[in-house]
């Protein structure tokens, strides 16, 4: 397992949060590891990340933020099936569970 803190869960927002050290693990790998932990599934059984975002592009953008010290200003968000994943340049990954039933009631 990579350098990461514990996965925290906020019941009010239905959101998971974890802190990674992107100097030790690529952001795309950290996202997959986080999704594995949250869903309790092996990465081989999860839909591929590349179906929703270019993993190499995600890594490149976040690595650039690390080199330019803009880590606190950069976030990348994307939908991964029933989740909204937000990756911040400071190593924070937030995974919010999307409840499509709530949005269809409006």
ABEGO torsion letter per residue (X at the ends): XBBBBBBBBBAAAGBBBBBBBAAABBAAAAAAAAAAAAAGBBAAABBBAAAABBAAAAAAAAAAAAAAGAAAABBBBBBBEABBBBBBAAGBBBBBBBBAAAAAAX
